[in-house]
């Protein structure tokens, strides 16, 4: 093998592993700085306060065990997803505003690998939130059956919701030039998607309610948690609520990767 061929092969190998390089760098930047740890600390404090208020203390608790666990699980899904969205919405637009995106784009790493690495790094925020939330859920669960259902809801439903919204945040961050606008748009969309499952007028509607709840991933995931943990419905009846989170995860991840071709420097050029 000639020197030229060896160099070309090494270049191809580096290109193929480009997303791994980005993943390692972004993960290190997230967790070796105050950024990821401060967000996780805020999540931990919020969940601790909620778990205390929903605990078995008769002086402050108006909920039974299943409802208490359901509240904590749904809050963990919502806040955990929010933490991942905040990180992903800052991934591209933040680099653009800080003037570091140009240096990243001129590296011998494909743009889709840059986005893939950043998406996976942002997903570690949800994984960390999941690790923090699991002990609260297990301790509050009244019995092994409730605990198993709560863990499964948190992992399956919460994981799909977080994956979909993390990809959405990164897609928005790719084409929105302002970091502030990217964060505002991503958080606003998350809140709007969660609203249908929390509004009594919509949930009680016999025609519009079920469609709105099942059609978007956040409300579907939260409703699944309520059905399994509070209403004690069987898992076999909940498959319809997993469709939109699964489809949204696939579609939004694909959209985020496709938008990598249109990365622009904006005002940082």
Secondary structure by P-SEA (a helix, b strand, c coil): ccaaaaaaaaaaaaaaaaaaaaaaaaaaaaccccaaaaaaaaaaaaaaaaaaaaccccccccccaaaaaaaaaaaaaaaaaaaaaaaaaaaaaaaaaacaaaaaaaccccaaaaaaaaaaaaaaaaaaaaaaaaaaaaaacccaaaaaaaaaaaaaaaaaaaaaaaaaaaaaaaccccaaaaaaaaaaaaaaaacccccccccccccaaaaaaaacaaaaaaaaaaaacccccccccccccaaaaaaaaaaaaaaaaaacccccccccc
